[in-house]
Amino acid sequence: MGRVDVAIVGAGVTGSSCALRLADAGLRVRVHEAREVAGGASGRNGGFALRGGAAPYDVARAELGAERAASLWRLTERALQQLGTLAGDAFRSTGSLRLAADLAEAESLWAEYEALRDDGFEVEWRSELDGRLAGRFHGAIFHPPDGSIQPARWVRRLAVRAAEAGAEIREHDPVTALEELDADQVVLATDGYTHGLLERLDRVVKPARGQVVVTEPLGEEYFACPHYARYGYDYWQQTEDLRLVLGGSRDGALEEESTAEERTTPGIQARLEAFAHELVGRAPKITHRWAGIFGVTKDRLPLAGPIRGYDGLWVACGYSGHGNVLGLACGDLIGQAIAGQPVPELALFDPAGRTQ
């Protein structure tokens, strides 16, 4: 095999993004993937490409401060533009709708809308909803920069670009101990699948399971963009061939869904099927089901940067369900930093003090 400059654990969106940046910089890169490219959560999600992080913008402003929150949102907007350039037909620029399921959520949405508007971000308030949404929800925020992805196709396309730039990608090559990696620098890019590689990370990045169902083509378009409601516990969209992709409902069994076991469960699946029936007005045939594992942190921010006390060890994980865009951004930032470029944005995600 031979020694490389950088070994990356995980060939999802983060690892592939990092590999592309490093290979473009002329470094020798090897990516180790336990299954296949996009075999984890990067290929097992609902296909949402959203700006921002897990916390609503007004909450992020309160927790991080106005300047840091705005910096995070601008970073993800740039990553969305980069995604659109790299993904080709695996990405559709559609915008997204965040919906209020009750009046309390409507108040929360209005607070986020005002904060985004006041800080100069493009956002629309929609008090009148039509079609399948009429009478069901109490207003919505429309986020124009957002989009929809075919996640597995997108991440495989990103990995191909990294390989064409010179990165070596080794599928079905699980890493059980960091000591076995023959590299000057190591990047952990496994999000919720990090368990067992570094005890310090295991204490702060907890696995969570998300479940999804996909219906037969519905014959008409009910939903033109990604939708999410109940603070993100319900999310759905239609694909180009008019299938409904619907996920969430994990709040019905939060303790059970706080797991790294990658399987669907009858209870959550039944809730998803019932919600699909409610949205469509009939019981559509379910053609696909899956579960994926993502990493959650207490402060809902990713960890991205060097791990203090370990020479040459970097991490990018813990996206709290928002890895499609944040994973692309953080992998790219880590790659830039290892290549010797100044990356002030990494201060947003510094693991120091959060992994002690």
Helices and strands as residue ranges (DSSP letters): E 4-9, H 13-24, E 29-32, G 41-43, E 48-49, H 57-64, H 66-87, G 88-90, E 91-93, E 96-99, H 103-118, E 124-126, G 131-133, E 140-143, E 147-149, H 151-164, E 168-170, G 178-180, E 183-188, G 191-193, H 199-202, E 206-217, E 227-229, G 230-232, E 234-238, E 243-248, G 250-253, H 254-257, H 266-280, E 286-296, E 303-306, E 313-317, H 323-338, G 344-349
